[in-house]
Amino acid sequence: QHFDGFEGCLGDLNGDNEVNFSDLQVVLSAWGLSDGGDLNDDGETGFSDLQIVLSSWDNDC
């Protein structure tokens, strides 16, 4: 799931209004792929996307 025109909490990849371990799992399972965890829209899920999740960790949306 990719969010173009993101509304909500950046890093909340599973839409549960929190950034937590579940979102980390999405990034790790999509590592190297273009879909799923590409938060910065660079075409690949990688370190920058992991940084976004970690910097938003434990935020409520």
N, C-alpha and C positions, 0 to 999 in steps of 0.2 A: 504494500500500500504506500503510495507516494502522494505527498501533499503539495500540489501546485497552488499558488495563492493561499499559502498556509494560514489557517485561522485556528487559534487555540494556542496550545503550549508547544513551542518548538522542542522537539525531542520526544514528544508523546506519540510514538509510532503506532501504538495499538489502540489509541483513542479512549483510554480509561481515565483521562484527565489527571494523570500523574506521570512523572518521568522516573522510572524505577527499573528494577531488574528485568521486567518483561520487555521493556524497550531496548535494553542492552542485548537481550536475546535476539530481537528482531535484527539489529545491526549485525551481530555476529553471524547469524544464519544467512544473511544476505551479502556477506563480505565478498567483494569482487564483482557483484552483480549490479545491474542498473536499476532494478526494482526492489522495493521492500524497505531499504534503509537509507536511500540516497537523499539525505536532508538538505545538502547544499547544492543539489541539482547539477553536479558536475559529470553525471553519467555513470558513476560507479560508487558503490557503498564501500567506504574505506575509513582511513584514520580521521579525516576531517569530520565525518559523520559521527564517529565514535566520540570525538571531542565535543560535539554539540550535545550529545546525550549526556555525557559526563558533566558538562558545565551546567546543564539544566537539572541534574540529578536531584531527586526528592522535591521538585517543585510541584505544587498543585496548580492546576490550570483553572 
